[in-house]
Amino acid sequence: MIEELLLKKAAGEPIYEIKKPFMRFLRFIVGGQEFLVDLPLVMEISEPKDIYPVPGSSYFILGLMNLRGNIMTIYDIRMIFNINAVWKSEHSSILVLSFHNENIGLSVDNVLDIVNIYKEEDIFEDDEFISGYGIVLGNRKLSILDVEFIINKT
């Protein structure tokens, strides 16, 4: 084995292969439930700032937030998916997503980590999931959030 590695190194070949993820997701919690959102959509994670309610807007729109001069709509995932409300904590955040050249915000209870998926087979279709797609992480099934569904719900 060592001899093979030395021969590869001498020939200028890579000694080991770096495994690149097929897809990457940001994992977060809302009302005790874990969700995933496609990582390339995430622009930043922001502290909840002043959110101004919009009279007459949908019940799942928390309001508008000014982030460095950009006004964006903040959506309440709890209301969209009928999840019991949880009081804001020191871990509460706004996920700022870029979707169709527009920034939107999602109010979440806690951002956990980044999940890497290495094979397409790890993502599967299932009616049990909100978006229709999910992954198994450990012994838990996680739903991949469908941002298009959230925006079109308005």
KADA-V22652 format. One record per run of one state. SS is the DSSP state (a for helix, b for strand, c for the rest). FROM is the first residue (numbers start at 1). LEN is the number of residues. If there is no record, write none. Layout:
SS FROM LEN
SS FROM LEN
This chain:
c 1 1
a 2 9
c 11 12
b 23 8
c 31 2
b 33 6
a 39 3
b 42 5
c 47 4
b 51 2
c 53 8
b 61 7
c 68 2
b 70 7
a 77 4
c 81 12
b 93 7
c 100 2
b 102 7
c 109 1
b 110 8
c 118 2
a 120 3
b 123 3
c 126 7
b 133 5
c 138 2
b 140 5
c 145 2
a 147 6
c 153 2
